Amino acid sequence: MAAPAVQQKAAAPKKNTAQFLWEAKTKGGETKKGEMEAMDVEAVNARLKSLGLNPTKVRKKGALDGEISLPGMGGVTGKDILIFTRQFATMIDAGLPLVQCLDILASQMDNPAFKKVVFAIKGKVEQGSTFADALKDHPKVFDELYIQLCAAGEVGGILDTILNRLAAYREKSEKLKRKVKGAMTYPVIVILVAIGVTALLLLKVTPVFAKMFADFGQKLPAPTQMVVDISEIAQAYYLHAIITITVVVVSFNYSYRQPKGRKFWDRAFLSAPLFGTVLRKVAVARFTRTLGTMISSGVPILDALDVTAKTAGNRTVEEAIYYVRGKISEGKNIAGPLLETKVFPSMVVQMIGVGEATGAMDTMLNKIADFYDDEVDTAVSALTAMIEPLLMVFLGGVVGGFLIAMYLPIFSIAGAIK
């Protein structure tokens, strides 16, 4: 009975609808809040009751209830999309009409920016557009992978299955990102602390000791003199150092945004010691996970490779995938061109070749992705375990060396007095 009602609503123009803010309690006593578009308060109450909720407060949204967006806030995060996808899949699987699912999800969202996006998608679907076409109006929120898979799901009548696959894909992708960020964050923090401590010692503490040593009128030991000289250079040129660092950072950002610069740096990152191994494993995991998800969802191999290349995140990997795509369009298999790129490990290429030969390439790709997810976890743990003592030794050496250098003259003077 619900589907015809939705179709009639989609065909007929909206009449005197408004936005209502509501509060309701679940059967377990939990309070829910949200926003809903309806004809009147009675319609809101009826819809909430049909969802198993007990309305406690419903009022029309006024001008003072407008959403406030602060600079740098209100963006749609990966977690927002993940929760939306998982809930959407559950509702579609339960047999709820598409428009009703979008309305419910948008009404209960806490993120104002995402709420507007979902309401806009709902409006376009009501006008007769497909869900995938409605997603295309929001490329900053839904990437091409998401749109292509939803289009395949709508055509095949398996949108709920596709959404579940998308949710699983995003869960594993977010987990992978957290691993890499975790590996990068700790060393960066320790390095910044080391730089800050060194700057404080050279610019603030050392001059006090230098003035005191000058009053003694004795020749300073070599380590102490070296620290004092470095401190004087730092005081004279610290502004130049700040300007130089700023120029380097800005130049790198500008270079990375240029096609040639992006290509150079992405290749350099993959070849870098320590971190390069982790980044290469991340690239393999992302490539196999994306391609496996798309092929298992019924997307043609050439289209799947096109989307996989665009979402690779590394220009070197992207060019390698496009090279493979070109060779496949000429009639070749996937394993040979993959090996020619020299980007993907030979083991990965061989496993993909076996999957292609047996007709189970999507299963093989997902197995490879799971394996490399674990490899990234292991590599990140090993990298952190190796870098942590090195950084601590470095920081301890800086502070300890400074203390020894500063107290050597004091010890010399105390010895002379004896």
VEXTORSE-743845 format. One record per residue (C-alpha): y, x, z; residue in three letters. Coordinates in steps of 0.1 Angstrom, whole numbers, plus 2048, in hexadecimal, padded with zeros to 3 digits. Example, Ala and Ser with C-alpha at 12.3 -4.5 7.8 and 13.67 -1.06 7.14 Angstrom:
2
7D387B84EALA7F5889847SER
//
This chain:
418
800800800MET81781D807ALA81682C7E4ALA82380E7D1PRO84080B7EAALA84A82F7E4VAL84982A7BEGLN85F80B7C1GLN87781E7D7LYS87783B7BDALA87E8237A1ALA89980F7B2ALA8BC81D7BBPRO8C48227E0LYS8D68067F1LYS8EC80B80FASN8D682681ETHR8E383D83AALA8D885A84FGLN8CC852872PHE8C686988FLEU8A88608A4TRP8958698C3GLU87185E8CAALA8548668E1LYS83086E8D6THR81285F8E6LYS80F87E8FBGLY833879908GLY8438958F3GLU86788E8E7THR86D8928C2LYS88F8928B1LYS89989088DGLY8AD880871GLU8A2865859MET8B185383BGLU8AC82D83DALA8BC80B838MET8C280385DASP8B780A880VAL89A7F287DGLU88C80585FALA88E825873VAL87C816891ASN86180887AALA85B829869ARG85983C889LEU840823897LYS82B826878SER82984B87FLEU81C8458A2GLY83E84C8B3LEU8508378CDASN8758368C5PRO88C83B8E2THR8AE8418D1LYS8B983A8ADVAL8DD83B8A2ARG8F083F881LYS8FB862879LYS92186687CGLY93B87F870ALA939892891LEU91489788BASP91A8AD86DGLY9078CE86BGLU91A8ED874ILE91090D862SER91C92E86FLEU91E94D859PRO8FD960859GLY8EA943868MET8D892485CGLY8C3936842GLY89F92C83AVAL886944848THR86294C83DGLY85693B85DLYS86991B854ASP85891A832ILE836921841LEU83990585BILE8468ED840PHE8298F6828THR80E8F2843ARG81C8D084FGLN8218C482BPHE7FD8CD822ALA7F08BA840THR80489B837MET7FA89B812ILE7D68A081DASP7D9882833ALA7E386C815GLY80886881CLEU81E8637FEPRO8328827F3LEU8558737F9VAL84B86781BGLN83E889824CYS85E89981ALEU87288082DASP85E88584DILE8608AB84BLEU8858AC844ALA88C893860SER87B8A987BGLN8898CA86FMET89F8DE887ASP8AD8F686BASN8CB8E485CPRO8CA8F983CALA8A58F2836PHE8AA8CD83ELYS8C48CA822LYS8AC8DB80AVAL88F8C4812VAL8A58A5810PHE8B28B17EEALA88E8B67E2ILE8848947EFLYS8A28847DCGLY8988957BBLYS87388A7BFVAL87F8667C5GLU8928687A4GLN87186F792GLY870895792SER8508A879BTHR84E8BB7BCPHE84D8DC7AAALA86B8D5794ASP87E8CA7B4ALA8768EB7C4LEU8858FE7A6LYS8A88F37B1ASP8A49097D0HIS89892C7C4PRO8A793D7E3LYS88F9297F9VAL8709257E4PHE8669427CFASP8559407ADGLU8329447BCLEU8379267D2TYR8459117B5ILE82991B79DGLN80D9147B5LEU81C8F27BECYS81F8EA799ALA7FA8F3794ALA7F18DD7B2GLY8038BF7A5GLU7F38C2783VAL7D18C6792GLY7D58AC7ACGLY7CE8C57C8ILE7F18CA7D7LEU7E38C87FAASP7CA8E47F3THR7E58F97E2ILE7FD8F47FFLEU7E2900818ASN7DC91F802ARG802925802LEU803922827ALA7E693A82CALA7F6952813TYR818951825ARG808955847GLU7F797583BLYS816981829SER82C97C848GLU81298F85DLYS8129AC844LEU8399AD845LYS8389AE86BARG8209CB86BLYS8369E0854VAL8569D7866LYS8459E1887GLY83BA02878ALA85FA0986DMET8729FB88BTHR866A128A6TYR86DA33895PRO88FA2788AVAL898A1D8ADILE88DA3E8BCVAL89FA528A1ILE8BFA3E8A7LEU8BCA448CDVAL8B7A6A8C6ALA8D5A6B8B0ILE8EAA588CAGLY8DFA6E8E6VAL8E5A8E8D2THR908A828C8ALA910A7A8ECLEU905A9C8F8LEU918AAF8DDLEU938A9B8DDLEU93CA91902LYS926AA6919VAL927AC9909THR94DACC908PRO94EAC792EVAL935AE3933PHE947AF9919ALA967AF692CLYS956AFF94CMET945B1D93CPHE966B2992EALA975B2A951ASP959B4195BPHE964B5B941GLY941B6893BGLN92DB6B91BLYS917B4D915LEU8F1B5090EPRO8E8B4C8E9ALA8D9B298EDPRO8F7B1D900THR90FB2C8E7GLN8FCB1B8CBMET8FFAF98DBVAL924AFE8E2VAL92AB088BEASP917AEA8B1ILE92BAD48C8SER94CAE28BBGLU941ADD897ILE936AB989FALA958AB28B0GLN96BABF892ALA956AAE877TYR947A8F886TYR95EA78871LEU952A8B852HIS92EA8585DALA934A60862ILE945A5D840ILE929A7182FTHR90EA5B83FILE920A3B834THR924A48811VAL8FFA5180FVAL8F5A2E81CVAL90CA1C804VAL901A327E7SER8DCA2B7EEPHE8E2A057F0ASN8F5A067CFTYR8DBA1C7BFSER8BFA067CBTYR8CF9E77BBARG8D09F8799GLN8B09F5783PRO8ACA1A77FLYS8B4A227A3GLY89CA077AFARG880A15799LYS886A387A6PHE887A2F7CBTRP86AA177CAASP855A337BAARG862A4C7D4ALA859A347F1PHE835A317E4LEU832A577E1SER842A5E803ALA82DA6F81DPRO821A5A83ALEU833A3A831PHE829A3B80CGLY804A35815THR80DA16829VAL824A0880ELEU80AA0D7F3ARG7F09FA808LYS8099DF80EVAL8109DD7E8ALA7EA9DA7E1VAL7E69BF7FCALA8039AB7EEARG7F89AE7CAPHE7D49A37D0THR7DE9877E8ARG7F79787D0THR7E297B7B1LEU7C396E7C3GLY7D59507D1THR7E39477AFMET7C394B79CILE7AF9377B5SER7CA91B7B1SER7C491978CGLY7E292C77FVAL7DB93E75EPRO7D7964762ILE7F596D74DLEU80C955760ASP7FC961781ALA804985778LEU82797D76FASP82E96D790VAL81B9887A3THR8319A3792ALA85199179CLYS84698E7C0THR8389B27C2ALA8569BF7D6GLY8549E27C6ASN8609EA7A3ARG844A0379CTHR82A9EA7A5VAL83C9CF791GLU83C9E5771GLU8189EC776ALA80F9C7778ILE8239BF759TYR8119DB747TYR7F09CC751VAL7FC9AA746ARG8069B7724GLY7E49C771FLYS7D29A7729ILE7E7993710SER7D99AB6F5GLU7B69A26FFGLY7AC9BD718LYS79D9B873AASN7B09BE75AILE79E9DC769ALA7A59F574EGLY7CB9F074DPRO7CD9EF773LEU7BCA11774LEU7D4A1F75AGLU7F3A1776FTHR7E7A2F78ALYS7F8A197A4VAL7D9A077B1PHE7BCA1A7C2PRO79CA1E7ACSER788A0A7C6MET79F9EC7C3VAL79D9EE79DVAL7779F079DGLN7749D27B5MET78B9BE79FILE7779C7781GLY7579BB792VAL76899B79BGLY774996777GLU75199D76AALA740984782THR75B96977EGLY76596B7A2ALA78597F79FMET7999687B7ASP77F96D7D2THR77E9927CDMET7A49957CDLEU7A69827EEASN78B9997FDLYS79E9B77F2ILE7BE9A8801ALA7AD9A2823ASP79F9C6822PHE7C19D581BTYR7D29BF836ASP7BB9D084FASP7C29F283EGLU7E79ED843VAL7E29E4867ASP7CDA0386DTHR7E6A19859ALA804A0B86DVAL7F3A1188ESER7EAA35884ALA80DA3C877LEU81DA2F897THR804A438ADALA80DA62899MET833A5D898ILE838A528BCGLU830A748CCPRO843A878B2LEU862A738B8LEU85FA768DDMET85AA9B8DBVAL878A9E8C5PHE88EA898DCLEU881A9C8FBGLY887ABD8E9GLY8ABAB48E2VAL8B3AA9905VAL89EAC5916GLY8ACAE08FFGLY8D0AD5907PHE8CAAD592CLEU8BBAF892BILE8D7B05915ALA8F2AF692DMET8E2B0394DTYR8DAB26941LEU8FEB33948PRO8FDB2396AILE8DCB35973PHE8EBB56966SER909B5297CILE8F4B4999AALA8DFB68994GLY8FEB7E991ALA90BB719B2ILE8EBB7A9C4LYS
//
